[in-house]
């Protein structure tokens, strides 16, 4: 259905919180073992219940109907009617995937995948049907669901209702507001509410965040029971609710309906009813739900479908506001010098400038903190990936996560997610062995896959470790020679052999599968990480496992750089790319083919890249022995960049050259220095790649 403009913002919140609820459900299902954890199941149930209630409120009938079946199955599990089985968990995980697709399609106003929905509905009904036929006693349906079935059965509408509403003490903490429900009840007809304060404690024992009141509500008019259910749908699972028709003999309380229909049939009944909810009715009920929060236990995170927004902790915003206030005070102090400076006031001026520098630095750090998100946003997807792939590959895998609270820039986080997925899939497919082979090798049948994140210096380190078979270096080298990636007589170190897996098109898989084997991926991983200004390296011991280590900058907006001078021009080189800076003696420099200079650095010959030739400027010195060589490393290759002088190291703000001018080979961006001049930022990977294309990079070889 189409949501009008008035409801668009509220619907946007619903879609975002639904995705968060699905994350909660998936995380809970993956941690649900053979022994059911009642609190875990309750958390999963509440998330499903919130999605169902919200979708019904907005008139998304098919989403509500499908979620109702999921909720019913979870309700049986939490009541002990249905045992927690691997089949049920797998079906519920698939239902989460289906709900994600339904939410995305509904938000984009695209048609739903009816075949997939019907198939999963059939699986859920099959499981529920087995539970219904089981000799175990069937729990009574929830009051709202039992009476929905009664409404569908064709009961005549009463002339009014008496509602007994006794909420749990945590109602307000869950961000539900009773007065909003009363406001919606008044829309249905004349209403009188009587508060029951019998649970109210003495003043010294009163908790202001707890709800102690309950209410007896009388509402008159021919009101369908389903209308009342919609209003109380968000709270009925955790409150005592009784609905008594005017003139009725008994309230409709939990367990009161002895002739409830089978749960599987209730799925169709709910779907039939929700389809009858009109957009007008949904719009009427929506304001009561607009301010309701995410389901209990939901992580406060950005919706996966919206990369243009970010949630920020209020303390970070408060800190910026305080710093802006400090800047205003400093500005006021310095403005007093606008009319002239008395020599006696120089100390006050220096103090003001020092205060301005400190406030500016703190403000910059606070603003950068707004973009920082915990890496758990990327890590949270891996339990499901490992669960599904380990089943598919018939392997037993234990996933260990550490450092989930480590923060990095939102842009870096988004761009590193896909490379991490490939590394995890690669470790599961190529690294970890099947249980039989592990046992034969003297290992535990369950393999271990670890993802760790931590800060090191001004960078973030991410490690993907497994205790699998490790890299077969002989096989890798053989494959590389078969594909002419390595010369037949070329000798490589263990590190160089390990890094062959990052070459385009390289794979040791014997057959292609939908998991891996096509030789695309590891080279893309390295390229994407290099594009982020990072570095990836691998270490492996055959039979013991492998570790892939990724080094990334914390942010892409600020760069820790080394300023260098070539002629009259200033350039910035990232400190992450610099290995060392040296002065070269004449005897260590050689010329190849009359034009290319190389120099010997310990046991390795490195090519010399001259920025003056690269960018067409006049330097102070053209030979390596007359200047300074800055050794840069990227993609496992090293070059020496010839410069005239080293200047200061400082943090610079990166400005896009492409958006303000055009793309220039060898240049990653630009920045404005303290004196107002523009300095270009060297693209180390691009510079080395350009040198390789000109035949310069091919000369690096082991010294005799």
C-alpha positions in Angstrom: 0.0 0.0 0.0 1.0 3.6 -0.4 1.7 5.7 2.7 0.6 9.4 2.4 3.1 12.2 3.1 1.6 12.8 6.5 2.5 9.3 7.6 5.8 9.0 5.7 8.1 10.0 8.5 6.3 7.7 11.0 6.5 4.9 8.5 10.2 5.5 8.1 10.7 5.0 11.8 8.6 1.8 11.6 10.8 0.3 8.8 14.0 1.2 10.7 12.8 -0.3 14.0 11.5 -3.4 12.1 15.0 -4.0 10.7 16.4 -3.6 14.2 13.8 -6.0 15.6 14.8 -8.6 12.9 18.4 -8.2 14.0 17.4 -9.0 17.5 15.4 -12.0 16.4 18.2 -13.4 14.3 20.8 -12.9 17.0 18.5 -14.6 19.5 17.8 -17.5 17.3 21.4 -18.1 16.6 22.2 -18.2 20.3 19.3 -20.5 21.0 20.7 -23.9 21.6 19.1 -27.3 22.2 18.1 -26.1 25.7 15.6 -23.3 25.4 16.4 -20.1 27.3 13.0 -18.6 28.2 14.3 -15.0 28.4 16.0 -15.3 25.0 12.7 -16.7 23.5 10.8 -13.9 25.2 13.1 -11.3 23.6 12.6 -12.9 20.2 8.9 -13.0 20.7 8.7 -9.3 21.7 10.6 -8.3 18.6 8.2 -10.3 16.4 5.2 -9.0 18.3 6.3 -5.3 17.7 6.8 -5.9 14.0 3.4 -7.5 13.7 1.7 -4.7 15.7 3.4 -1.9 13.8 2.7 -3.4 10.4 -1.0 -3.9 11.3 -1.1 -0.3 12.4 0.1 0.9 9.1 -2.1 -1.4 7.1 0.7 -3.7 5.8 -1.6 -6.7 6.0 0.7 -9.3 4.4 3.7 -8.4 6.6 1.4 -8.6 9.7 -0.1 -11.9 8.6 3.2 -13.5 7.9 4.7 -12.2 11.2 1.6 -13.5 13.1 2.5 -17.1 12.1 6.1 -16.5 13.3 4.8 -15.0 16.5 2.5 -18.0 17.1 5.3 -20.5 16.7 7.5 -18.5 19.1 4.6 -18.3 21.6 4.3 -22.1 21.6 8.0 -22.3 22.3 8.0 -19.9 25.2 5.0 -21.6 26.7 6.7 -25.0 26.5 4.1 -26.4 24.1 6.6 -26.6 21.2 10.1 -27.9 21.8 13.0 -25.8 20.4 14.4 -27.9 17.5 17.0 -27.3 14.9 14.2 -27.5 12.2 12.1 -24.8 13.9 15.1 -22.5 14.4 16.1 -22.9 10.8 12.6 -22.1 9.6 12.5 -19.0 11.8 15.8 -17.8 10.5 14.5 -18.2 7.0 11.3 -16.3 8.1 13.6 -13.5 9.3 15.2 -13.3 5.8 11.7 -13.3 4.2 10.5 -10.5 6.5 13.6 -8.4 5.6 12.7 -8.8 2.0 9.0 -8.0 2.7 10.0 -4.8 4.7 12.3 -3.7 1.9 9.7 -4.3 -0.8 7.0 -2.6 1.2 9.1 0.4 1.9 10.0 0.7 -1.9 6.3 0.0 -2.8 7.4 -3.1 -4.8 5.5 -6.4 -5.1 6.2 -9.1 -2.6 7.6 -12.5 -3.4 4.4 -14.4 -2.9 5.9 -17.8 -3.7 8.5 -17.5 -1.0 6.0 -16.2 1.5 3.6 -19.0 0.8 6.4 -21.6 1.0 7.5 -20.4 4.4 3.9 -20.0 5.6 3.4 -23.7 4.7 6.6 -24.7 6.6 5.3 -22.8 9.7 1.9 -24.3 9.4 3.4 -27.8 9.1 5.4 -27.2 12.3 2.3 -25.8 14.1 0.2 -28.7 12.8 2.6 -31.2 14.4 2.5 -29.3 17.7 -1.3 -29.2 17.6 -1.5 -33.0 17.1 1.0 -33.7 19.8 -0.4 -35.2 23.0 1.0 -32.3 25.1 -1.7 -29.9 26.3 -2.2 -26.9 24.1 -1.8 -23.6 25.7 -4.6 -21.1 25.5 -4.2 -18.4 22.9 -3.4 -14.8 23.9 -6.6 -12.8 24.7 -6.3 -10.6 21.7 -5.8 -13.6 19.3 -8.6 -15.7 20.8 -11.0 -12.9 20.4 -9.9 -12.1 16.9 -10.9 -15.6 16.0 -14.2 -15.0 17.7 -14.7 -11.8 15.7 -13.9 -13.6 12.4 -16.4 -16.3 13.4 -19.2 -13.8 12.9 -20.2 -12.8 16.5 -22.5 -9.7 16.6 -21.0 -6.5 17.8 -22.0 -5.5 21.4 -23.3 -2.0 22.3 -20.1 -1.3 24.3 -17.2 -2.8 26.2 -15.7 -2.8 29.7 -11.9 -3.1 29.6 -9.8 -4.1 32.6 -6.2 -2.8 31.8 -3.5 -3.7 34.4 -0.1 -3.0 32.9 3.2 -4.3 34.1 5.4 -2.1 36.2 7.9 -1.6 33.3 5.3 -0.2 30.9 6.8 3.3 31.0 10.4 2.1 30.7 9.3 0.3 27.5 8.3 3.8 26.2 4.6 3.0 26.1 2.2 5.8 27.2 -1.2 4.8 28.6 -2.7 8.2 27.9 -2.1 7.7 24.2 -4.2 4.5 24.3 -7.0 6.4 26.1 -6.9 9.1 23.4 -7.3 6.4 20.8 -10.2 4.8 22.7 -12.0 8.2 22.8 -11.9 8.2 19.0 -14.0 5.0 19.0 -16.8 6.4 21.3 -17.7 7.9 24.6 -15.4 6.6 27.3 -15.0 6.8 31.1 -11.8 5.5 32.8 -11.6 4.7 36.6 -8.1 4.5 38.0 -7.2 1.8 40.5 -4.5 3.0 42.8 -4.4 -0.1 45.1 -0.9 -1.0 44.0 0.5 2.5 44.7 3.3 2.1 47.3 4.2 4.7 50.0 5.9 7.8 48.7 9.4 6.9 50.0 9.2 3.6 48.1 7.7 5.0 44.9 9.8 4.5 41.7 8.9 7.4 39.3 9.7 5.2 36.3 7.3 2.4 37.3 3.6 2.2 36.5 1.5 1.3 39.6 -2.0 2.2 38.3 -4.5 0.0 36.6 -7.8 1.1 35.0 -11.4 0.0 34.5 -12.6 1.6 31.2 -16.2 1.8 30.0 -16.6 2.6 26.3 -20.0 2.7 24.5 -20.9 2.2 20.9 -20.9 -0.7 18.4 -17.2 -1.2 18.3 -15.6 -4.3 16.7 -13.3 -6.2 19.0 -10.5 -5.9 16.5 -10.4 -2.1 17.0 -9.6 -2.6 20.7 -7.0 -5.2 19.9 -5.2 -2.7 17.6 -5.0 -0.1 20.3 -3.7 -2.6 23.0 -1.6 -4.7 20.5 1.7 -3.3 21.7 1.1 -4.1 25.4 -1.2 -7.2 25.5 1.7 -9.7 25.9 2.9 -8.1 29.1 -0.2 -6.9 30.7 -3.5 -8.2 32.2 -6.2 -7.4 29.7 -9.9 -8.3 30.0 -12.6 -7.3 27.5 -16.2 -7.7 28.6 -19.0 -6.9 26.2 -21.8 -4.8 27.7 -24.5 -7.3 28.7 -21.9 -10.1 28.6 -21.6 -12.6 31.4 -17.8 -13.1 31.6 -14.7 -11.2 30.6 -12.6 -12.4 27.7 -9.5 -13.2 29.8 -6.5 -15.3 29.0 -7.5 -18.9 29.0 -11.3 -18.2 29.0 -11.8 -19.4 25.4 -12.0 -23.2 25.6 -12.8 -23.6 21.9 -9.9 -21.8 20.3 -9.1 -22.8 16.8 -5.9 -24.6 15.9 -2.9 -22.3 15.8 -2.1 -23.1 12.2 -5.6 -22.0 11.2 -5.2 -18.8 13.2 -2.5 -17.7 10.8 -5.1 -17.5 8.0 -7.7 -15.9 10.3 -5.2 -13.1 11.2 -4.3 -12.6 7.6 -8.0 -12.3 6.7 -8.6 -9.8 9.4 -5.6 -7.6 8.8 -6.5 -7.3 5.1 -9.7 -5.6 6.3 -7.9 -2.8 8.0 -8.2 0.3 5.9 -5.6 3.0 5.4 -7.8 5.4 7.2 -8.0 3.2 10.3 -4.2 2.7 10.2 -3.7 6.5 10.0 -6.0 7.0 12.9 -4.1 4.6 15.1 -0.7 5.7 14.0 -0.1 8.7 16.3 -0.4 6.4 19.4 2.5 4.4 18.0 4.7 7.2 16.6 6.8 7.7 19.7 7.1 4.0 20.7 10.6 2.8 20.8 12.4 -0.2 19.4 11.6 -3.6 20.8 13.1 -4.6 24.1 16.7 -5.5 23.7 17.0 -4.0 20.2 20.4 -2.5 19.5 20.5 1.2 18.9 21.9 1.1 15.4 21.3 2.4 12.0 18.9 0.7 9.7 20.7 -1.5 7.3 18.8 -0.1 4.4 19.7 3.5 5.1 23.4 4.5 4.8 22.6 8.2 4.8 21.8 8.6 8.5 23.4 7.8 11.7 22.3 7.6 15.4 24.3 9.7 17.7 24.5 9.3 21.5 23.2 12.5 23.2 26.3 12.9 25.3 28.4 13.4 22.1 26.0 16.1 20.9 26.1 17.7 24.4 29.9 17.7 24.3 29.9 19.6 21.0 27.4 22.1 22.2 29.6 22.8 25.3 32.6 23.2 23.1 30.8 25.7 20.8 30.0 27.6 24.0 33.7 27.6 24.9 34.6 28.8 21.4 32.1 31.7 21.7 33.8 32.7 25.0 37.2 32.6 23.3 35.9 34.6 20.4 34.6 37.2 22.7 38.0 37.4 24.4 39.8 37.8 21.1 37.4 40.4 19.7 38.4 42.8 22.4 41.7 43.2 20.5 40.0 44.3 17.3 40.5 48.0 17.9 44.2 47.6 18.7 46.7 45.8 20.9 48.4 47.3 23.9 51.9 45.7 24.3 50.8 44.9 27.9 48.0 42.8 26.5 50.3 40.4 24.6 50.1 37.8 27.3 46.3 37.9 27.2 46.4 37.5 23.4 48.7 34.5 23.6 46.4 33.0 26.2 43.4 33.6 24.0 45.1 32.1 20.9 46.2 29.0 23.0 42.6 28.6 24.2 41.3 28.9 20.6 43.7 26.2 19.4 42.7 23.9 22.3 39.0 24.4 21.7 39.3 23.9 18.0 41.2 20.7 18.5 38.7 19.4 21.0 35.8 20.4 18.7 37.4 18.5 15.8 37.8 15.4 17.9 34.2 15.6 19.1 32.8 16.1 15.6 34.9 13.1 14.4 33.5 11.1 17.3 30.0 11.6 16.0 30.9 9.5 12.9 32.5 6.8 15.0 30.5 3.6 15.3 31.4 0.3 17.0 32.6 -2.4 14.7 29.9 -4.7 16.1 27.7 -3.2 13.4 29.9 -5.2 10.9 30.5 -8.1 13.2 26.9 -8.8 14.0 26.2 -10.3 10.6 28.8 -13.0 10.9 27.0 -15.4 13.3 24.3 -15.9 10.7 26.9 -16.3 7.9 28.9 -18.8 9.9 25.7 -20.7 10.9 24.4 -21.0 7.3 27.8 -21.8 5.6 28.8 -24.4 8.3 25.6 -26.2 7.7 26.1 -26.0 3.9 29.7 -27.2 4.1 29.0 -29.9 6.8 31.5 -28.4 9.1 31.4 -27.6 12.8 32.5 -24.1 13.6 32.7 -22.0 16.7 32.7 -18.3 16.0 34.5 -16.0 18.6 34.2 -12.3 18.4 36.3 -9.8 20.4 36.7 -6.1 20.4 33.1 -5.4 19.2 33.1 -2.1 20.9 36.2 -0.8 19.0 35.1 2.3 17.1 35.9 3.5 13.6 34.5 5.9 11.1 31.1 5.1 9.6 32.4 5.3 6.0 35.3 2.9 6.8 32.9 0.6 8.6 30.5 0.4 5.6 33.3 -0.2 3.1 35.1 -2.9 5.1 32.0 -5.0 5.6 32.1 -6.8 2.2 35.9 -7.6 2.3 35.3 -9.1 5.8 32.5 -11.2 4.5 34.7 -12.6 1.8 37.5 -13.4 4.2 35.1 -15.2 6.6 33.6 -17.2 3.7 37.1 -18.0 2.5 38.2 -19.2 5.9 35.1 -21.4 6.2 35.5 -23.0 2.8 39.3 -23.2 2.3 40.7 -22.9 5.9 38.6 -25.0 8.3 38.5 -28.8 7.7 35.5 -31.1 7.9 35.2 -32.9 11.3 36.6 -36.2 10.1 39.8 -34.6 8.8 40.2 -32.5 12.0 39.9 -35.6 14.2 42.4 -37.5 12.0 44.9 -34.6 12.3 44.5 -34.7 16.1 42.3 -31.6 16.4 38.9 -31.1 18.0 36.2 -31.8 15.5 34.9 -28.2 15.9 37.0 -25.6 14.3 37.5 -22.1 15.6 37.0 -18.9 13.6 38.0 -15.7 15.4 37.3 -12.1 14.5 39.1 -9.5 16.6 39.4 -5.7 16.5 41.6 -3.4 18.5 43.4 -0.1 18.3 47.1 0.1 17.6 48.6 3.5 17.5 46.3 5.7 15.4 44.9 2.8 13.4 42.4 0.0 13.9 43.6 -3.6 13.4 41.1 -6.3 12.4 42.3 -9.9 12.4 40.5 -13.0 11.0 42.0 -16.1 12.5 41.2 -19.8 12.0 42.8 -23.0 13.3 42.3 -24.8 10.0 44.7 -26.5 7.6 46.6 -23.3 6.8 47.9 -22.4 3.4 49.5 -25.2 1.3 52.5 -23.3 0.0 53.7 -26.0 -2.4 50.2 -26.1 -4.0 49.9 -22.3 -4.2 53.3 -22.0 -5.9 52.5 -24.9 -8.3 49.2 -23.2 -9.3 51.0 -19.8 -9.7 53.5 -21.4 -12.1 50.8 -23.3 -14.0 49.1 -19.9 -14.7 52.4 -18.1 -15.5 52.0 -15.8 -12.5 55.5 -16.8 -11.3 58.5 -17.7 -13.5 59.5 -21.4 -13.4 62.9 -20.6 -11.9 61.8 -17.7 -9.7 62.4 -18.3 -5.9 59.9 -16.8 -3.5 59.9 -16.4 0.3 57.1 -17.9 2.4 55.6 -14.4 2.7 55.6 -13.9 -1.0 54.0 -17.3 -1.6 51.2 -16.5 0.9 50.5 -13.2 -0.8 50.0 -14.9 -4.2 46.4 -15.6 -3.1 45.7 -11.9 -3.5 46.6 -12.0 -7.2 43.6 -11.6 -9.6 42.1 -14.8 -10.8 44.1 -17.0 -8.4 42.3 -19.9 -6.7 43.4 -23.3 -5.4 39.9 -24.7 -5.3 39.6 -27.9 -7.3 36.0 -27.2 -8.3 33.9 -24.1 -8.5 31.0 -23.8 -6.1 28.6 -21.0 -5.1 30.8 -20.4 -2.1 34.2 -19.9 -3.8 36.6 -21.2 -6.5 36.3 -18.6 -9.2 39.4 -16.7 -8.2 37.6 -13.4 -7.7 37.5 -12.0 -4.2 40.9 -11.9 -2.5 42.3 -9.4 -5.0 39.1 -7.3 -4.6 39.6 -7.5 -0.8 43.1 -6.1 -1.1 42.1 -3.4 -3.6 39.2 -2.3 -1.4 41.3 -2.2 1.7 44.0 -0.2 -0.1 41.4 2.2 -1.3 40.6 2.9 2.3 44.3 3.7 2.9 44.8 0.4 4.7 47.0 -2.6 4.4 46.3 -6.4 4.5 48.8 -9.1 5.2 48.5 -12.9 5.8 50.5 -15.3 7.9 49.9 -19.0 7.8 51.4 -22.2 9.2 50.5 -25.4 7.4 48.3 -27.6 9.6 47.8 -24.9 12.3 45.8 -22.2 10.6 46.0 -18.7 9.2 45.7 -15.1 10.3 44.7 -12.3 8.0 45.6 -8.9 9.5 44.0 -5.7 8.2 45.3 -2.3 9.2 42.9 0.6 8.6 42.8 4.4 9.4 40.2 5.4 12.0 38.7 7.9 9.6 38.9 8.9 6.0 38.3 12.6 6.7 41.6 13.3 8.6 45.0 12.1 7.5 48.2 11.8 9.6 50.6 13.0 7.0 54.3 13.8 6.3 54.8 17.1 4.5 57.6 16.9 1.8 59.0 19.5 -0.5 59.8 19.0 -4.2 61.1 22.2 -5.7 58.6 24.9 -4.6 55.7 22.5 -4.2 54.5 20.9 -1.0 53.1 17.4 -1.0 51.5 15.2 1.8 52.3 11.5 2.1 50.3 9.3 4.5 52.4 8.1 7.4 50.7 4.7 7.0 52.4 4.2 3.7 55.9 5.4 4.8 58.3 2.6 5.8 61.4 4.8 6.3 63.3 7.8 5.0 67.0 7.5 3.9 69.9 9.3 2.3 71.4 7.1 -0.4 75.1 6.8 -1.1 76.2 6.9 -4.7 77.5 3.3 -4.8 74.0 2.0 -3.9 72.4 3.6 -6.9 72.3 1.9 -10.4 70.7 2.9 -13.6 68.7 0.3 -15.7 68.2 0.7 -19.5 69.7 4.1 -19.3 66.7 5.7 -17.7 65.4 3.9 -14.6 67.2 4.4 -11.3 67.2 1.7 -8.6 68.8 1.6 -5.2 69.8 -1.1 -2.9 68.1 -1.2 0.5 69.7 -4.0 2.5 69.0 -7.1 0.4 66.5 -5.7 -2.0 66.6 -3.4 -5.1 63.9 -0.7 -5.1 62.9 1.5 -8.0 63.2 5.3 -7.6 60.1 7.3 -8.4 60.7 11.0 -9.1 57.8 13.3 -8.3 59.3 16.0 -10.4 59.0 13.8 -13.5 55.6 12.5 -12.4 54.0 15.9 -12.0 56.2 18.0 -14.3 57.9 20.4 -11.8 61.4 21.7 -11.4 63.2 20.1 -8.4 66.3 21.1 -6.5 67.9 17.7 -7.2 67.3 15.0 -9.9 69.6 12.2 -8.7 68.8 9.9 -5.8 72.1 10.6 -4.0 71.5 14.4 -3.9 68.0 14.2 -2.3 66.1 12.1 0.2 64.3 8.9 -0.6 61.0 8.2 1.2 60.4 4.4 1.0 56.7 3.7 0.4 54.9 0.4 0.6 51.5 -0.7 -0.9 50.2 -4.0 -2.3 53.3 -5.7 -1.1 55.6 -3.6 -3.3 58.0 -0.9 -2.3 59.4 2.1 -4.1 61.7 5.0 -3.1 60.1 8.4 -3.8 62.7 11.2 -4.4 62.0 14.5 -2.5 64.1 17.5 -1.8 63.3 18.0 1.9 61.2 16.6 4.7 59.0 19.2 6.5 56.6 18.7 9.5 54.2 15.9 10.3 50.7 17.0 10.9 47.0 16.0 10.6 45.4 17.3 7.5 41.8 17.5 6.4 41.3 15.6 3.1 39.4 17.5 0.4 38.3 15.7 -2.8 40.2 16.8 -5.8 37.9 15.0 -8.2 34.7 16.8 -7.0 36.5 20.2 -7.1 38.7 19.8 -10.1 39.3 16.5 -11.8 40.9 13.1 -11.1 44.7 13.2 -11.3 46.8 10.0 -11.4 49.0 9.6 -8.4 47.0 12.2 -6.3 44.5 11.1 -3.6 43.2 14.5 -2.7 44.2 17.9 -1.5 44.4 19.9 1.7 44.8 23.5 2.8 47.8 24.2 5.0 48.0 26.7 7.9 49.4 29.5 5.7 46.5 29.0 3.2 48.5 27.2 0.5 47.1 24.1 -1.1 49.1 20.8 -0.8 48.4 17.7 -2.8 48.1 14.3 -1.1 50.1 11.5 -2.7 48.2 8.4 -3.6 50.8 5.8 -2.6 49.1 2.7 -4.1 48.3 4.6 -7.3 51.8 5.9 -7.6 53.3 2.4 -7.2 50.8 1.0 -9.6 51.6 3.7 -12.2 55.4 2.9 -11.8 54.7 -0.8 -12.3 52.8 -0.1 -15.6 55.8 1.8 -16.9 58.0 -1.2 -16.2 59.6 0.3 -13.1 58.0 -1.9 -10.5 59.2 -5.0 -12.2 62.8 -4.5 -11.3 62.4 -5.2 -7.6 64.2 -8.5 -7.0 66.4 -10.2 -4.5 70.0 -9.1 -4.6 72.6 -11.6 -5.5 
